[in-house]
Amino acid sequence: MSQSADLELPPSDEATMDRETGSIFFVGTATVILRYAGFTILTDPNFLHAGDHAHLGYGITAERRTDPAMDIEGIPPEVDFVLLSHYHGDHFDHLVEEELDKTLPIVTTHHAADNLEEKGFQEAYPLDTWDTIAISKGEVELDITSMPGRHGPPIVEKALPPVMGSMLEFALESETVLKSLLCSVAEPSHSG
């Protein structure tokens, strides 16, 4: 495992640094807002509505079957960064490409980072499998390690972009681990 990058965020005020509880707000599909220890994380932002089509590449689309729990305008301003498993229209839709703050950090795959930079996003942090990024905010450090993942059977996988799961480990500067969380929006990688 290698440390690929570090990111330092402005510290939170003490009122938002709850280390006993956190929250996960399910927006829809793979999109959640995770709050813990002063961090606010947006995963795989998709704000399309039921009936809208996400472009997956090679002329393939997927129809959104449900509405999101909120519209893109409802993204909390305190979101610290986006955790993006892969670059597909059902995980990072055209609304997000147009309206998301282009300076918001995005932790993702190299494939996604390259595409995001072409779209004007300025803070993409690409990870290879097993690479870790350390993100600090005040006295809390969050280590995100890229985990292996895949979309499905090997025949399908060849036509789709690389994916990553993510292990999130929250710790105090004293190295006391607070919580660990595995975020996976793709089928775990396995052989056979």
Buried (B, 14 or more C-beta within 10 A) or exposed (E): EEEBBEBEBEBBEEEBBBBEEBEEBEBBBBBBBBBBBBBBBBBBBBBBEEEBBBBBEEEEEBEBEEBBBBEBEEBEEEBBBBBBBBBBBBBBBBBBBEBBEEEBBBBBBBBBBEBBBEBEBEBBBBBEBBBBBBBBBBBBBBBBBBBBBBBEEEEEBEEBBBBBBBBBBBBBEEEEEBEEBEBBBBBEBEEE
